[in-house]
């Protein structure tokens, strides 16, 4: 009886809370309406944009008797002033005298006259919310308010300095498209639209960030992308509560499956052809205003050894390149750890002549093999960071000359051995080949070196098995991270380590498309965009 009464009380309390929330929403909507008094609108605008020197209010008196008052508001530097003068101010100030603005007492009729007969621009909309009007002004739109009207006109005349479409510094290719994304959202959507000329390519925009109100656009092909993945992306982005979104990296940390995961479960790219190829396979792209990096989900481990150039060359060359990347992946993970384990524990499996050479090289070295390896790894990371942060011309000199000078000086000073310098150099070169997961590989490399120093090759195997189990448990937006290997999908292996000819790629990846577990067949897929 008590439980029953408690349940009734809880249900009643929840209903009361929901009713209060609904009332608050309705009241906020009422308070959010645009006032009919133009003087009140001016006061509210000046209050919101107080101490903002770039905010401009232009007041006009129109009509034959000058009885109608109009206010034009915009942010200086985010609009095209020439178009405002020619498409808004000139028609309103000159041609409004020849139009009867008092045809109807309703404000919407007056706005309709403005929209249909005066404003000379293609992108114009009516706005009823004052907060939305403020957001539009901050986004670069021009707002037109009118006396005795409870709505306003939003005119899109955005214009600001932007970087032109150039070849990106990342994802460099010898053969293939050279254009890359920019920091302007509309430019990026246009680059994708040029690649995929299909009405099923959808763009849905959301506002994220309490203070920045950053435009975040979700892009996918309806009918190909999995509806559950699309829904999951929208829900995760909608749950983001933060002050600012300044780059797509902010979004990546909020929406990734494993918050503290070692391996990335969200991909990124600067090239439209790579993103277009992933969208065509059934993935969802996330574009963020203000950054050239576009996110793609789901992200699979196999993508780390794939390149867009694989699809612009013959399949045999692409397959060989992938095996080279796979070999580089194995080298950068295991080589330092194996060297430490062999020097510390397993002298008997090293060839005799090689053992003599290594022993002679290590003679007089005051550090253990692990300490020696850690010193070289840290030194390389310092040089790499210096090469990235410094100006490009100087940075290249520091990274190349610095490595040679420091490596040679360290060997002559007897701090490290020559074989260790070679091992770390080969490892560093290999890490650049699989740069998309370089941070993860660095962590794995150090942990495996520690394990190899403690119990040798057995420790390396045990730690690697632990990493592999962790990877098997990972998912990226509901898709297994090691797809198509676990679970094994024979039809999807055609584009894993081996890249079969394009004419043989007649199915999309099963796990990515809306037909989960089905074939989702292509139609005339003789040309595939790069990954």
C-alpha positions in Angstrom: 0.0 0.0 0.0 2.8 2.4 0.9 4.7 1.6 -2.3 1.5 2.2 -4.3 0.9 5.6 -2.6 4.6 6.5 -3.1 4.3 5.7 -6.8 1.2 7.9 -7.2 2.9 10.8 -5.4 6.0 10.5 -7.6 3.8 10.4 -10.7 1.9 13.4 -9.6 5.1 15.3 -8.8 6.6 14.5 -12.2 3.4 15.7 -13.9 3.7 19.0 -12.0 7.3 19.4 -12.9 6.5 18.7 -16.6 3.6 21.2 -16.5 5.9 23.9 -15.0 8.5 23.3 -17.7 5.8 23.6 -20.4 4.6 26.8 -18.8 8.1 28.2 -18.7 8.7 27.3 -22.3 5.4 29.0 -23.4 6.2 32.1 -21.3 9.7 32.2 -22.8 8.3 32.0 -26.3 5.9 34.8 -25.5 8.7 36.9 -24.1 10.8 36.1 -27.1 8.5 37.6 -29.7 9.6 40.7 -31.6 7.8 43.8 -30.1 5.6 45.9 -32.4 7.1 49.1 -31.1 10.2 50.1 -33.1 11.5 52.2 -30.2 11.3 49.1 -27.9 13.2 47.1 -30.6 15.9 49.7 -30.7 16.3 49.8 -26.9 16.5 46.0 -26.8 19.1 45.9 -29.6 21.2 48.6 -28.0 21.0 46.8 -24.7 22.1 43.5 -26.2 24.9 45.1 -28.2 26.0 47.6 -25.7 29.8 48.4 -25.9 29.9 46.7 -29.3 31.6 49.2 -31.7 31.1 46.9 -34.7 27.3 46.9 -34.3 25.5 49.2 -36.7 21.9 50.4 -36.6 20.5 52.3 -39.6 17.2 54.1 -39.1 14.9 55.1 -42.0 11.7 57.0 -42.4 9.8 55.8 -45.4 6.5 56.4 -47.1 5.2 59.5 -48.7 4.7 61.2 -45.4 7.6 59.6 -43.7 5.3 58.0 -41.1 6.8 54.4 -41.3 10.0 53.8 -39.3 12.4 51.1 -40.3 15.5 49.9 -38.5 18.3 47.9 -40.3 20.8 46.1 -38.0 24.0 44.3 -38.9 27.6 43.6 -37.8 30.2 45.7 -39.6 32.8 43.4 -41.2 30.5 40.4 -41.6 28.2 41.9 -44.4 28.7 43.2 -47.8 28.0 47.0 -47.4 27.8 47.5 -51.2 24.9 45.1 -51.5 23.2 46.6 -48.4 23.4 50.0 -50.1 22.2 48.8 -53.5 19.8 46.0 -52.6 18.2 47.3 -49.4 18.8 51.0 -48.7 18.3 52.3 -52.3 15.1 50.4 -53.0 13.6 51.3 -49.6 14.5 54.9 -49.7 13.6 55.6 -53.3 10.9 53.2 -54.5 8.9 53.0 -51.3 7.4 56.4 -52.1 5.6 54.8 -55.0 4.1 51.9 -53.0 1.1 52.2 -50.7 2.4 50.8 -47.4 -1.0 51.3 -45.8 -2.8 48.7 -47.9 -3.5 46.7 -44.8 -3.2 47.4 -41.1 -1.5 44.1 -40.6 2.3 44.1 -40.2 2.8 41.0 -42.3 1.3 42.6 -45.3 3.8 45.4 -45.1 6.7 43.0 -44.7 5.3 41.1 -47.7 5.4 44.3 -49.8 9.0 44.7 -48.7 9.9 41.1 -49.6 8.0 41.0 -52.9 8.5 44.5 -54.3 11.4 46.3 -52.6 14.3 44.1 -51.4 16.5 43.0 -54.3 18.0 39.8 -53.0 17.3 36.2 -53.4 17.8 34.9 -49.8 15.3 36.6 -47.6 13.1 35.1 -44.8 10.7 36.3 -42.2 11.7 35.9 -38.5 9.3 36.0 -35.5 11.7 35.4 -32.7 13.9 38.2 -31.2 16.5 35.8 -30.0 16.7 34.2 -33.4 17.1 37.6 -34.9 20.0 38.3 -32.6 21.6 35.0 -33.5 21.2 35.8 -37.2 22.9 39.2 -36.8 25.8 37.6 -35.0 26.0 35.0 -37.8 26.4 37.8 -40.4 22.9 38.3 -41.6 21.1 41.7 -41.9 17.9 42.2 -40.0 15.1 44.6 -41.1 12.7 45.7 -38.3 9.6 47.8 -39.0 7.3 49.8 -36.8 4.0 48.1 -35.9 5.2 44.7 -37.0 5.7 41.7 -34.8 8.1 40.0 -37.3 11.3 41.0 -39.1 13.1 40.3 -42.4 16.4 38.3 -42.4 18.5 39.1 -45.5 21.6 37.0 -46.1 24.3 39.3 -47.3 27.2 37.7 -45.5 30.7 38.6 -46.5 34.1 38.4 -44.8 37.7 37.7 -45.7 38.3 34.0 -46.1 41.1 31.6 -47.2 40.8 30.4 -50.7 40.6 26.7 -51.6 44.2 25.3 -51.5 46.0 22.0 -51.3 46.0 20.9 -47.7 49.2 20.3 -45.8 47.9 16.9 -44.6 46.8 14.0 -46.9 49.3 14.9 -49.6 49.0 12.9 -52.8 51.0 12.6 -56.0 48.0 11.8 -58.1 44.5 13.0 -57.3 42.5 16.2 -56.4 44.5 18.9 -54.7 41.7 21.0 -53.3 41.1 21.1 -49.6 38.5 22.3 -47.2 38.6 25.9 -45.8 37.4 27.5 -42.6 34.1 28.6 -44.2 31.2 26.2 -43.7 29.3 27.1 -46.9 32.5 26.7 -49.0 33.0 23.2 -47.5 29.4 22.1 -48.2 29.8 23.4 -51.8 33.0 21.3 -52.3 31.1 18.2 -51.2 28.1 19.1 -53.4 30.4 19.4 -56.4 31.7 15.8 -55.7 28.2 14.3 -55.1 25.6 15.8 -57.4 22.6 14.0 -55.9 19.5 15.4 -54.2 19.8 12.6 -51.6 22.9 14.3 -50.2 21.5 16.0 -47.1 22.9 18.8 -45.0 21.4 19.4 -41.5 22.7 22.3 -39.5 22.7 22.7 -35.7 23.9 25.4 -33.3 26.5 24.2 -30.7 28.2 26.2 -27.9 26.5 28.4 -25.3 28.6 31.5 -26.2 29.9 30.7 -29.7 26.7 29.3 -31.3 28.9 27.5 -33.8 27.2 26.1 -36.9 27.7 22.3 -37.1 26.5 20.6 -40.2 25.7 16.9 -40.5 26.1 15.4 -44.0 25.0 12.1 -45.3 23.3 10.4 -48.2 19.7 9.4 -47.4 19.0 5.8 -48.2 22.7 4.8 -47.9 23.7 6.0 -44.4 22.4 3.9 -41.5 19.5 5.7 -39.9 20.6 4.6 -36.5 24.0 6.1 -37.0 22.4 9.4 -38.2 20.1 9.5 -35.1 23.1 8.7 -32.8 25.1 11.5 -34.3 22.3 14.0 -33.8 21.7 12.9 -30.3 25.3 13.1 -29.2 25.8 16.5 -30.8 22.6 17.7 -29.2 23.8 16.7 -25.8 27.0 18.8 -26.0 27.0 21.4 -23.3 30.0 23.7 -23.5 30.8 27.4 -23.8 32.6 27.2 -27.1 33.2 25.0 -30.2 36.2 26.4 -31.9 37.3 23.4 -33.9 35.9 20.0 -34.9 38.3 18.5 -32.3 36.0 19.8 -29.6 33.1 17.9 -31.1 35.3 14.8 -31.6 36.0 14.5 -27.8 32.3 14.9 -26.9 30.8 12.4 -29.4 33.4 9.6 -29.4 32.3 6.2 -28.0 35.1 5.7 -25.6 35.7 9.0 -23.7 39.1 7.9 -22.4 39.8 5.4 -25.2 43.3 4.9 -26.6 42.3 4.5 -30.2 40.4 7.1 -32.2 36.8 6.2 -33.1 36.2 9.4 -35.1 38.0 10.1 -38.4 39.0 13.5 -39.8 40.2 14.8 -43.1 40.9 18.0 -45.0 40.1 16.7 -48.4 36.7 16.7 -50.1 37.4 13.6 -52.2 38.2 11.6 -49.1 35.1 12.7 -47.2 32.9 12.2 -50.3 34.2 8.7 -50.7 33.4 7.9 -47.1 29.9 9.4 -47.4 29.3 7.2 -50.5 30.2 4.2 -48.4 27.5 5.0 -45.9 29.4 7.2 -43.3 28.2 10.4 -41.8 30.3 13.6 -42.1 30.3 16.4 -39.5 31.4 19.8 -40.7 32.2 22.6 -38.2 32.3 26.3 -39.1 35.7 27.8 -38.6 37.8 24.7 -39.3 39.0 22.8 -42.4 38.9 19.4 -40.7 35.8 17.4 -41.3 34.9 14.5 -39.1 33.6 11.2 -40.4 31.8 8.4 -38.4 31.9 5.4 -38.0 35.7 5.2 -38.1 37.5 1.9 -38.4 41.0 0.8 -37.6 41.6 -0.3 -41.2 41.3 3.3 -42.4 44.7 4.1 -40.8 46.5 2.2 -43.6 44.3 3.5 -46.4 45.0 6.6 -48.6 43.0 8.4 -51.1 45.7 7.8 -53.7 44.9 4.1 -53.5 41.9 4.7 -55.6 43.6 6.8 -58.3 46.3 4.2 -59.1 46.1 0.6 -60.3 45.0 -2.0 -57.7 48.3 -3.9 -57.7 50.3 -0.7 -56.8 47.6 0.3 -54.2 47.8 -3.1 -52.6 51.6 -3.0 -52.4 51.4 0.5 -50.8 49.0 -0.8 -48.2 51.4 -3.6 -47.3 54.2 -1.1 -46.9 52.0 0.9 -44.5 51.1 -2.2 -42.6 54.8 -3.1 -42.3 55.5 0.5 -41.1 52.7 0.1 -38.5 54.3 -3.1 -37.2 57.8 -1.5 -37.2 56.8 1.6 -35.3 55.0 -0.4 -32.6 57.3 -3.3 -32.0 60.9 -2.5 -33.2 62.1 -0.5 -30.1 60.5 -3.0 -27.7 62.0 -5.9 -29.5 65.4 -4.3 -29.4 65.1 -3.7 -25.7 63.9 -7.2 -25.0 66.7 -8.8 -27.1 69.5 -6.7 -25.5 68.2 -7.3 -22.0 67.0 -10.9 -22.1 67.3 -12.8 -25.3 71.0 -12.7 -26.3 70.9 -16.3 -27.5 68.5 -15.7 -30.4 70.7 -12.9 -31.8 73.1 -14.1 -34.6 76.6 -14.3 -33.2 78.3 -11.7 -35.5 75.4 -9.3 -35.0 75.7 -9.8 -31.2 79.4 -9.0 -31.3 78.7 -5.8 -33.3 75.9 -4.7 -30.8 78.1 -5.5 -27.8 81.0 -3.5 -29.2 78.6 -0.6 -30.0 77.2 -0.7 -26.4 80.6 -0.8 -24.8 80.9 2.1 -22.4 77.2 3.2 -22.6 76.3 4.1 -19.0 72.5 3.5 -19.5 70.4 0.4 -19.8 68.7 -0.4 -23.1 65.4 0.9 -21.9 66.8 4.2 -20.6 68.7 4.6 -23.9 65.5 4.0 -25.9 63.5 6.4 -23.8 66.1 9.2 -24.2 66.1 8.8 -28.0 62.3 8.6 -28.2 61.9 11.8 -26.1 64.6 13.6 -28.1 62.9 12.7 -31.3 59.5 13.9 -30.0 61.1 17.2 -29.0 62.6 17.7 -32.4 59.3 16.8 -34.1 57.4 19.3 -31.9 60.0 22.0 -32.6 59.7 21.3 -36.4 55.9 21.7 -36.2 55.7 24.8 -34.0 58.5 26.9 -35.6 58.2 28.7 -39.0 58.1 26.2 -41.8 61.6 27.0 -43.3 63.3 27.0 -40.0 61.3 24.0 -38.7 62.4 21.7 -41.5 66.1 22.6 -40.8 65.7 22.0 -37.1 64.0 18.6 -37.6 66.5 17.3 -40.1 69.8 18.9 -39.1 68.9 18.7 -35.4 68.4 14.9 -35.6 71.6 14.4 -37.5 73.7 16.6 -35.2 72.2 15.4 -31.9 72.3 11.7 -33.0 76.0 11.9 -34.1 77.0 13.9 -31.0 75.1 11.5 -28.6 77.0 8.5 -30.2 80.4 10.2 -30.0 79.7 11.3 -26.4 79.0 7.7 -25.4 75.4 8.4 -24.3 73.6 6.1 -26.8 74.7 3.3 -29.1 74.7 3.4 -32.9 72.2 0.5 -33.2 69.8 2.4 -30.9 70.0 5.5 -33.1 69.2 3.4 -36.2 66.3 1.7 -34.5 64.7 5.0 -33.3 65.3 6.6 -36.8 63.6 3.7 -38.6 60.7 3.8 -36.0 60.3 7.6 -36.5 60.2 7.3 -40.3 57.6 4.5 -40.0 55.4 6.6 -37.7 55.1 9.3 -40.3 53.6 6.8 -42.7 50.7 6.0 -40.4 50.4 9.6 -39.0 46.6 9.4 -38.4 47.2 7.3 -35.3 50.7 8.6 -34.4 49.7 9.5 -30.8 48.2 6.1 -30.1 51.3 4.4 -31.6 53.6 6.4 -29.3 51.8 5.3 -26.2 51.8 1.6 -27.4 55.5 1.9 -28.2 56.5 3.1 -24.8 54.3 0.6 -22.9 55.7 -2.3 -25.0 59.2 -1.1 -24.3 58.5 -1.2 -20.6 57.0 -4.7 -20.9 60.0 -5.9 -22.9 62.4 -4.6 -20.3 60.6 -6.4 -17.5 59.9 -9.9 -18.9 61.2 -9.8 -22.5 59.3 -11.0 -25.6 56.7 -12.7 -23.4 55.8 -9.3 -21.8 55.5 -7.8 -25.3 53.1 -10.5 -26.4 51.0 -10.2 -23.2 50.6 -6.4 -23.6 49.9 -6.7 -27.3 47.1 -9.2 -26.6 45.7 -6.8 -24.0 45.7 -4.0 -26.6 44.1 -6.3 -29.2 41.3 -7.4 -26.8 40.7 -3.7 -26.1 40.4 -3.0 -29.8 38.0 -5.9 -30.3 35.7 -4.4 -27.6 35.7 -1.0 -29.2 32.8 0.3 -31.3 32.4 3.4 -33.4 28.8 4.5 -33.5 27.6 0.9 -33.1 30.1 -0.6 -35.7 32.9 -2.9 -34.5 36.2 -1.1 -34.6 38.1 -4.0 -36.3 35.5 -4.5 -39.0 35.8 -6.3 -41.5 38.1 -8.6 -39.5 36.0 -9.1 -36.4 33.5 -10.2 -37.2 34.9 -11.5 -40.4 33.2 -10.3 -43.6 34.6 -11.8 -46.7 32.9 -9.4 -49.1 34.4 -6.4 -47.3 38.0 -7.7 -47.4 38.1 -6.5 -51.0 39.0 -3.0 -49.6 41.0 -3.8 -46.5 44.7 -4.8 -46.8 44.1 -5.7 -50.4 42.5 -3.2 -52.8 40.7 -5.1 -55.6 40.1 -3.3 -58.9 37.3 -0.7 -58.9 35.1 -2.7 -61.3 35.0 -5.5 -58.7 33.8 -3.2 -55.9 30.1 -3.7 -56.5 28.9 -3.7 -52.9 29.2 -1.2 -50.0 30.6 -2.2 -46.6 27.8 -4.2 -44.9 28.3 -2.7 -41.4 28.0 0.9 -42.6 24.9 1.0 -44.8 21.3 1.2 -43.8 20.8 -2.4 -44.9 22.8 -3.8 -41.9 24.0 -7.2 -42.9 22.8 -6.9 -46.4 24.6 -6.2 -49.7 23.4 -2.6 -50.4 24.5 -3.0 -54.0 26.0 -0.2 -56.0 24.7 0.8 -59.4 27.3 1.3 -62.0 30.1 1.8 -59.5 33.0 2.2 -61.9 34.4 5.2 -60.3 34.9 5.5 -56.6 35.9 8.6 -54.7 39.0 8.3 -52.5 39.0 7.5 -48.8 
